Amino acid sequence: MKKTSMPQLKDIASEASVSLTTASIILRNGNGRFAEKTRQRVLDAAKKLGWRQNLLVQSIQTGRTRTIGILIPPFDSHWTNILTGIHQVLTDADYMPITLWVGDGEKFADNGEGLEQIHKLVDRRVEGVVVWPDFATAYEDYFLELIKRGIPLVVVDHELDNHHAADSVQTDEELGGRLVAEHLLELGHTHIGCITEFVKAARSWQLRRMRYFEFALKTLNPQARSSFWHMAEEDRDAVRIAKEVLQSPDCPTAIFADTDHVANDVYNAAADLGLSIPEDISVVGFSGLDFTKRMRPPLTTVRQNSVEVGRCAGRIILQRITKEVTGPVSTVKVGCELIVRDSTNKPRR
């Protein structure tokens, strides 16, 4: 089969009976200085011949790559949905997302690989960067350098210590904490255990989540109390901690796990100890991950609007790139909702 060569600009000009300059201007930016009839003739010729613009040449000519670096791993359905939202917004605006991450997303090791990924994006002249918390805290000083270079930065679920450095898109943790507190108090629980993943600087969402829950609990019922347990960073799951909680002499009647993954570990711990959910202990998670509706019993959880978080991040980075938005950085909070399932009930005692 004879190989068909890619049509050149001169072929489009000849087919449309216009000058090379006219064809170039119309195909590059649809300039309105030409009659609509001429413009349409050029576009029809380009379509007929199968012409596609050389974006590499265009980038050299304009200094614009129309690419945005996304440093977010597809760790679970929450982050996959965030990536989906970002992708929808960027591709609709004819921008190309370049997604990179380090490791498996479960544990971020500052071994130089993360910085290498950032360098890859900068070397490819990305026009903006969207990051998840671990990247943000590990290389905060470097991101300040990105700002100096004029590369806009959006951080998801985290705020940099230097609040002038980057826009932030977060779940409304205050709303989420209040929804959990209201639900458990309405069921009659007054002693609630809180189990969280290991505490680190990147997990500012975790600190906000538990702080707002505790504040709502005390505000709604001053006699209610909460007890907190944290995983150690070397732990790969929260089963051990959950067993300590469930076997403690002053065992709470409900557990609020700061993520659905931790809630799943609580389920495993309860099963190992022969306890039933929610008869012996009520459990609430946070995220609304896909697997929670298949847990036995299905998990009561706060569902984050992950796709909208991604869309917001995409819109903000585009607004910064195009200078539609200038001035101080902003923090956008996206709403969430409580999904009540079968893992919560009135306390037995």
Buried (B, 14 or more C-beta within 10 A) or exposed (E): EEEEEEBEBEBBBBBBEBEEEBBBBBBBEEEEEBEEEBBEBBBEBBEEBEBEEEBEEBBEEEEBBBBBBBBBBBBBBBBBBBBBBBBBBBEEBEBEBBBBBBBEBEEBEEEEBBBEBBEEBBEEEBBBBBBBBBBBBBBBEBBBEBBEEEBBBBBBBBBBEEEEBBBBBBBBBBBBBBBBBBBBBEBEBBBBBBBBBBBBBBBBBBBBBBEBBBBBBBEBBEEBBBBEBBBEEEBEBBBEBBBEBBEEEEBBBBBBBBBBBBBBBBBBBBEEEEBEBBEBBBBBBBBBBEEBEEBEBBBBBBBBBBBBBBBBBBBBBBBBBEEEBEEEBEEBBBEBBBBBBEBBBEBEE
